Amino acid sequence: MKSTRINIVFLALAVTATFFIISSLTGDMTALAGEGTNTATISVTTEGSNWDNYNIIDYSSSILGGTASSWSWNFDDGNTATSSSGKHTYSKANTYKVEVSAKLSDSSTTVKNTTTVTIKEPALVASAKLDLDLSDETLKYDSRTPGAVSWSWNFGDGGTSTLDNGTHVYTKPNDYTVKLTVRSPAGNTSYYSERIDMNKLMAYFEASPVKGGAPLTVTFDDRSYKNPDKDYYIKEWYWNFHDSGSDNNTLTKKTGANVKHTFEKNGNYTVSLTVTDKNRNTDTYSTVISVGDEDAPEARFTLDDDYEKSGKSPLKVKFIDKSKPSDKTKVDLYKWEWTVYDEKGSKYKQIQKYKSYDPEFEFTDPGTYTIKLVVTDDKGFTDTETKKDYVKVTLDLSATFTASPTSGHKPLDVTFTATPAGSNDYPVSKYYWEYGDGYTDTTTSKMTTHSYKSTGTYTVKLTVTDTKSHTYTYSRSNYITVSDISSITAATTPTPAPTKTIVTTGSSGTKIFGIPGTEYFRSEMNRFYGFYEEYVNLLSGIFGM
């Protein structure tokens, strides 16, 4: 019995010792596994120090002397990952504890490793671009501050903004200091200020295009400014294109300051504008125009084979874009601008696209049209193809008119009757009459009446409009003649016959039948007879008797 108890005690001690040994070997398996050959390496580095990559880390891990079947990362910002390597972006600056756990492939053992990484913001440097259009006193402002997440503008006139860019309109020309305060995600601040002077003469222009192949026609749009509160009006614009191969290398203008210039040869041209006010104050502005065929794209287009470029209104015409990038630079095209000009050179239609585009235009008005395509690549180089008088559109629309009467004395009531041509493509819907005496009338009927109140000779015009809004004008010169009634009478009155003069005396021949005392009565009878003859002659002259 005693022997049995001893055996039991010995067995219990043996079990206890065995458990203790096993526990000693396996109690913190992770910690042990991190030692020796099966160690997890960890590498965490920041990608850069700029605002676009300062908060990005590259992480990776491997097992020394073995492999892992799975990985688990904890980046200490609430985010995790399950790959052995990769990239992670932190949302704000801080110091983070990065931990990796790896499960070994040949066992259920997990090994871990940790490190720290510090994310630090780059220096915040405020910067801005200010463009002042002095013609309407509008300021375009744009923060150029990398890393800024909030903006506070003060325009110096009481106006403010919290946008990163926009426009501000000044109500009075003056000297202003524009201030910008920016903040980073961590709350760091930086400041920028710039003074703008609106109380002076300032030369400025915009050019389009500024790059392209030869020949390159550039439009220069004058935006020079003078303070309207001061007597600084501009009296002279002096352009210098610095184009020695041109007959129009310089140009001085007194009015109409916008100009065009064609650069025939490749090169970089510094174009300058000097403005002079009436007090002989001057200011100069310049920009560079780059002309180079090798760097420029090629603008080309053709007519779609299924369309005609001439015909009756309405005419639909489709063009096929054949433009291509420069063979030298291979820079992609990014903008296509199609413009249609009428016979007067005015823009009829325009389409601007930011991808290759085959436009279809509908021409409703008769005339000859010029088509121009301007393409621009990502570097700002342009090229132009122009096909002058390329599309011709015809339309049948005409009308005449008659009047009755065409002459007479004032006031003269005249009835006008319009006659639209039977070959018109569309019905006439409106008649616009110009009577020549300063009066006009618009009707929907073919007939109208007008009363001329003054003498004169009048030219009458009729403009008809069809149901498609096309117009046609017909005119008759010196068509209506209005005279005064006195001039008509003078023209038709013959010369009166000579008037007989009866001489009365006191002789006996003046007595009635020689009776004494009747002289008075004979004289009165002679006077009445003379009056009667004058009256008859007058009536004869008026009525032609």
FENRA-V122347 format. One record per helix or strand. SS is the DSSP state (H for helix, E for strand). FROM is the first residue (numbers start at 0). TO is the last residue. Records with the same first field share a line. If there is no record, write none. Layout:
SS: FROM-TO / FROM-TO
This chain:
H: 1-25 / 28-32 / 484-491 / 507-509 / 518-542
E: 38-45 / 55-63 / 67-73 / 79-80 / 84-88 / 93-103 / 109-118 / 127-132 / 137-142 / 149-153 / 159-160 / 164-168 / 174-182 / 188-196 / 201-201 / 204-207 / 210-211 / 215-221 / 224-224 / 233-239 / 249-252 / 258-262 / 266-276 / 281-290 / 297-297 / 300-302 / 309-311 / 314-320 / 323-323 / 332-340 / 346-352 / 359-362 / 366-376 / 381-393 / 398-403 / 406-408 / 411-419 / 427-433 / 439-442 / 446-451 / 455-465 / 470-482 / 511-511 / 514-514
